Amino acid sequence: MSKSLLPHTPVSAAIDRVIALVGRWLSYIWGVLLAIIVVNVVARYLFDEGRIELEELQWHLYSIGFLFGMSYAYQADAHIRVDLLHERMHPRTQAWIELYGILLFLLPFIALILIYSVPFVLSSYDLSEVSASPGGLPLRWLIKAALPAGFALLLLSAISRLLRVWHFLFFADPTADASPSGSISD
Protein backbone atom coordinates (compact mmCIF):
# COMPACT_ATOMS: atom_id res chain seq x y z
CA MET A 1 0.00 0.00 0.00
CA SER A 2 1.50 3.29 -1.01
CA LYS A 3 2.35 5.59 1.84
CA SER A 4 0.57 8.48 0.14
CA LEU A 5 -2.71 6.54 0.16
CA LEU A 6 -2.84 6.38 3.92
CA PRO A 7 -4.26 9.37 5.79
CA HIS A 8 -2.29 10.67 8.75
CA THR A 9 -3.60 10.84 12.26
CA PRO A 10 -2.18 13.41 14.69
CA VAL A 11 -0.23 10.68 16.50
CA SER A 12 1.09 9.07 13.30
CA ALA A 13 2.17 12.47 11.97
CA ALA A 14 4.09 13.19 15.18
CA ILE A 15 5.76 9.77 15.14
CA ASP A 16 6.64 10.13 11.46
CA ARG A 17 8.27 13.51 12.13
CA VAL A 18 10.44 11.97 14.87
CA ILE A 19 11.40 9.00 12.69
CA ALA A 20 12.19 11.30 9.74
CA LEU A 21 14.35 13.49 11.98
CA VAL A 22 16.26 10.45 13.25
CA GLY A 23 16.63 9.23 9.66
CA ARG A 24 18.00 12.56 8.47
CA TRP A 25 20.52 12.73 11.32
CA LEU A 26 21.43 9.10 10.86
CA SER A 27 22.20 9.61 7.18
CA TYR A 28 25.44 11.32 8.23
CA ILE A 29 26.66 8.10 9.78
CA TRP A 30 27.30 6.68 6.30
CA GLY A 31 29.71 9.52 5.49
CA VAL A 32 31.54 8.97 8.78
CA LEU A 33 31.66 5.24 8.08
CA LEU A 34 33.07 5.83 4.62
CA ALA A 35 35.75 8.16 6.01
CA ILE A 36 36.77 5.60 8.64
CA ILE A 37 36.99 2.86 6.01
CA VAL A 38 39.20 5.06 3.79
CA VAL A 39 41.46 5.98 6.72
CA ASN A 40 41.74 2.34 7.74
CA VAL A 41 42.52 1.14 4.20
CA VAL A 42 45.12 3.88 3.67
CA ALA A 43 46.73 3.14 7.04
CA ARG A 44 46.83 -0.58 6.35
CA TYR A 45 48.05 -0.59 2.75
CA LEU A 46 50.23 2.50 2.62
CA PHE A 47 51.68 2.49 6.13
CA ASP A 48 51.32 -1.18 7.17
CA GLU A 49 49.44 0.00 10.24
CA GLY A 50 46.09 -1.74 10.75
CA ARG A 51 43.94 -0.55 13.63
CA ILE A 52 41.57 -3.03 15.25
CA GLU A 53 39.56 -0.22 16.88
CA LEU A 54 38.88 1.30 13.45
CA GLU A 55 37.70 -2.07 12.14
CA GLU A 56 35.38 -2.50 15.12
CA LEU A 57 34.15 1.06 14.75
CA GLN A 58 33.25 0.29 11.13
CA TRP A 59 31.09 -2.64 12.23
CA HIS A 60 29.52 -0.59 15.00
CA LEU A 61 28.61 2.30 12.70
CA TYR A 62 27.24 -0.08 10.09
CA SER A 63 25.13 -1.80 12.75
CA ILE A 64 23.78 1.49 14.05
CA GLY A 65 22.99 2.66 10.52
CA PHE A 66 21.16 -0.56 9.73
CA LEU A 67 19.29 -0.91 13.02
CA PHE A 68 18.10 2.68 13.15
CA GLY A 69 17.61 2.86 9.39
CA MET A 70 14.96 0.11 9.49
CA SER A 71 12.47 2.45 11.14
CA TYR A 72 13.15 5.20 8.63
CA ALA A 73 12.83 2.80 5.67
CA TYR A 74 9.52 1.51 7.00
CA GLN A 75 8.20 5.01 7.74
CA ALA A 76 9.22 6.26 4.28
CA ASP A 77 7.75 3.11 2.67
CA ALA A 78 11.16 2.43 1.15
CA HIS A 79 11.50 -1.08 2.57
CA ILE A 80 11.74 -4.15 0.37
CA ARG A 81 8.40 -5.59 -0.61
CA VAL A 82 7.26 -8.08 -3.23
CA ASP A 83 4.92 -5.98 -5.34
CA LEU A 84 4.18 -8.45 -8.11
CA LEU A 85 0.64 -9.10 -6.86
CA HIS A 86 0.37 -6.30 -4.33
CA GLU A 87 0.43 -3.45 -6.84
CA ARG A 88 -2.50 -4.95 -8.76
CA MET A 89 -4.72 -5.19 -5.69
CA HIS A 90 -7.40 -2.75 -4.66
CA PRO A 91 -6.15 -0.22 -2.06
CA ARG A 92 -8.50 -1.61 0.62
CA THR A 93 -7.16 -5.14 0.00
CA GLN A 94 -3.63 -3.79 0.28
CA ALA A 95 -4.58 -2.11 3.55
CA TRP A 96 -6.05 -5.31 4.98
CA ILE A 97 -2.88 -7.22 4.07
CA GLU A 98 -0.81 -4.46 5.67
CA LEU A 99 -2.95 -4.54 8.82
CA TYR A 100 -2.62 -8.29 9.26
CA GLY A 101 1.07 -8.19 8.39
CA ILE A 102 1.72 -5.62 11.10
CA LEU A 103 -0.43 -7.34 13.74
CA LEU A 104 0.56 -10.94 13.05
CA PHE A 105 4.18 -10.65 11.98
CA LEU A 106 5.87 -7.30 12.53
CA LEU A 107 4.68 -6.45 16.05
CA PRO A 108 5.30 -9.95 17.49
CA PHE A 109 8.77 -10.02 15.89
CA ILE A 110 9.62 -6.62 17.38
CA ALA A 111 8.30 -7.76 20.77
CA LEU A 112 10.52 -10.85 20.71
CA ILE A 113 13.59 -8.82 19.82
CA LEU A 114 12.88 -6.29 22.57
CA ILE A 115 12.13 -8.97 25.18
CA TYR A 116 15.39 -10.82 24.54
CA SER A 117 17.70 -7.94 23.67
CA VAL A 118 17.23 -5.89 26.84
CA PRO A 119 18.63 -8.65 29.14
CA PHE A 120 21.40 -9.15 26.56
CA VAL A 121 22.42 -5.49 26.95
CA LEU A 122 22.01 -5.47 30.73
CA SER A 123 24.19 -8.57 31.07
CA SER A 124 26.90 -6.93 28.99
CA TYR A 125 26.66 -3.77 31.12
CA ASP A 126 26.80 -5.73 34.40
CA LEU A 127 29.90 -7.58 33.20
CA SER A 128 31.55 -4.36 31.96
CA GLU A 129 32.09 -6.26 28.73
CA VAL A 130 34.82 -5.02 26.40
CA SER A 131 36.07 -6.22 23.04
CA ALA A 132 37.90 -9.54 23.10
CA SER A 133 40.40 -8.18 20.57
CA PRO A 134 43.56 -6.52 21.85
CA GLY A 135 43.19 -2.81 21.18
CA GLY A 136 39.44 -3.22 20.61
CA LEU A 137 36.74 -0.84 21.75
CA PRO A 138 35.51 -0.72 25.34
CA LEU A 139 31.86 -0.43 26.45
CA ARG A 140 30.56 -3.38 24.42
CA TRP A 141 27.14 -2.88 26.04
CA LEU A 142 26.80 0.43 24.24
CA ILE A 143 26.80 -1.11 20.77
CA LYS A 144 24.57 -3.93 22.00
CA ALA A 145 22.12 -1.25 23.19
CA ALA A 146 21.65 -0.25 19.55
CA LEU A 147 19.64 -3.45 19.07
CA PRO A 148 16.74 -2.64 21.42
CA ALA A 149 16.97 1.07 20.56
CA GLY A 150 16.71 0.38 16.83
CA PHE A 151 13.79 -1.98 17.33
CA ALA A 152 12.08 0.50 19.66
CA LEU A 153 12.21 3.02 16.81
CA LEU A 154 10.90 0.37 14.44
CA LEU A 155 8.06 -0.23 16.92
CA LEU A 156 7.20 3.46 16.80
CA SER A 157 7.26 3.35 13.01
CA ALA A 158 5.02 0.25 13.00
CA ILE A 159 2.58 1.93 15.39
CA SER A 160 2.42 4.97 13.12
CA ARG A 161 1.78 2.77 10.10
CA LEU A 162 -0.82 0.75 12.00
CA LEU A 163 -2.67 3.94 12.98
CA ARG A 164 -2.66 5.12 9.38
CA VAL A 165 -3.90 1.78 8.02
CA TRP A 166 -6.54 1.56 10.76
CA HIS A 167 -7.75 5.07 9.97
CA PHE A 168 -7.86 4.26 6.24
CA LEU A 169 -9.85 1.07 6.78
CA PHE A 170 -12.28 2.17 9.45
CA PHE A 171 -12.60 5.96 9.31
CA ALA A 172 -11.79 7.06 5.76
CA ASP A 173 -14.49 7.50 3.14
CA PRO A 174 -14.81 4.03 1.51
CA THR A 175 -15.99 5.55 -1.78
CA ALA A 176 -12.80 7.60 -2.08
CA ASP A 177 -10.74 4.52 -3.02
CA ALA A 178 -13.06 3.15 -5.71
CA SER A 179 -10.29 3.23 -8.30
CA PRO A 180 -7.87 0.25 -8.22
CA SER A 181 -5.19 2.58 -9.59
CA GLY A 182 -4.83 4.01 -6.09
CA SER A 183 -5.64 7.66 -6.61
CA ILE A 184 -6.37 8.37 -2.96
CA SER A 185 -4.93 11.47 -1.42
CA ASP A 186 -4.19 12.26 2.23
N, C-alpha and C positions, 0 to 999 in steps of 0.2 A: 504494500500500500504506500503510495507516494506520501511523503511527509507533508506536502502542500495540500493534500486532500483532507488532512485531519485538522479540525478546528482546535485552537488553543483554549485552555482554561486558564484562569489567573494563576493557579498553582503550577501548571505545566509550563506556562510562559516564564515564571520565575525560575523554575528548575532549569529550563533550557538556557536561560541567560547565564546562570552559574556554570553550567557544563560548557557553554560556548566560551566563557571567559577562561576557564581552566584549559580548554583546548587551545585557545590562542596563546596563552602563556606557555603551555607545554610544547608548542610548535618550535620554540627556541631551543629545546633540548636536543633536537636533531642537528642543529648547527654546532652546538657544543660537542656533541658526540662525534661529529665529523672532524672537528678540530683536534680532538683527543686522539682519534684514530690516525690522523696525518702526523701528529707529533710523535706518536708511538712508532709508526712505520719509519719515519725519518730517523728517529733515535736508534732504532734497531738495525736498519740497513745501512745507514751512513756512518753511524758512530759506534756500532756494535754494543749498544747500551739498551737492552730491553728492560722495561719497568713493569713488574707484576701489578703494582697498584694502578697503573694506567690501563692495563688489560682488564682488571676487575672493574674499574670505573666505567669502562666501555660496556661491560655486561650490565652493570647497574643502571646506567643511563638508558640503555636499550630496554631493559625490563620496565623501568618507570614510564618510558614513552609508550610502550605497548600496553601496560596495565591501565594507565590513565587515558590512553588514546581510545580504548574500547568504548568508554562512555561517550566520548565526543563523536566517534564514528556511528554509534547507535543513534545518538541525538540528531545528528546531521543526515541520517538515513544513508550513510555512505558505507555501511557494512556489507559484507558479501551475502548475496541472496541468490537463490536459483529462481530466475524470473521466467523460465520457459513457459510454465503454465500460469504463473501468478499474474503476469502482465495482461493476460487475456481474460482474467476474471473480472466480474463486476466489482466495483469498489466496496460494496457491503460484504461480499464474500471474502474479499481481501482483508477487510477489517475483522471479520469473524475468525479467520485463520490467524491473524495477528494477535487477537485477544487470547485465543486458546494457546498459541505459541508462548506468549508471555506468561500466562497463568500456569501452564502445565510443564513448561520446559525452562524458560529463562529464570523466573523467580525461584523455583526450587534449586536450580543449579547455583545461583548466586547465594542462596541461603546456605547450601552445603559448603561452599567455599568460605563464606564468612564464619560459619560455625567451627570449621576445622583450622582456619588460618589464624584466628586470634590466639588460641593456645600455642600454636607454632611460634608466633612472634613473642608471646610472653615467656615461653620457655627459653628462647634465644636471649631475651633481655635478662632473665634471672640468672642465666649462666654467664653473662657478659661475653657472649660468643664473639670471636674474631675470626678472621680468615685463617684457614689452615696453611695457606702459602706463606713462606717467609717474605716479609715485605708487603704482605697483603693489607687490605683495608680493615680497620677496626669497626666496631659497632655493627656487626652483622645483622642485629635485630632491626636496624633502621631500614635496610634494603628489604628485609622480609616483611616489614610493615607496609611496604608498597602493595603487597598482595591484598590484604583486607581493605586498604584505602582505595585502591583501584576498583575493587568490586563494590565498595560502598558507593562510589561515584556511578558505577554501572547500574546499581540498584536505583539510584535517583533518576537516572536516565530512563530506566525501564518503568518506573512509576510515572514519570512524565508521559511516556508513550502510552502507557495503560490508560491514564486519564484522558488523553486525546482520543484514543480508540473508543473508550467507553462513551465519551461525549458524542462522538460521531455516530455510534450505533444506537444510543438510547435517547439522545437529546437533540440531535441535528434533524433538520427537515428531511424526511425520507424521500421526498420527491425531487430534492435537489441533486441527487446522484443517479438520476434515471439513465444517464448516458454511460455505457460501458467504457467509453474512452477516458473517463475520469476527469471531467471538466468541473470539478468541485473546487470552490475557492474557500479560503479561511473565513 
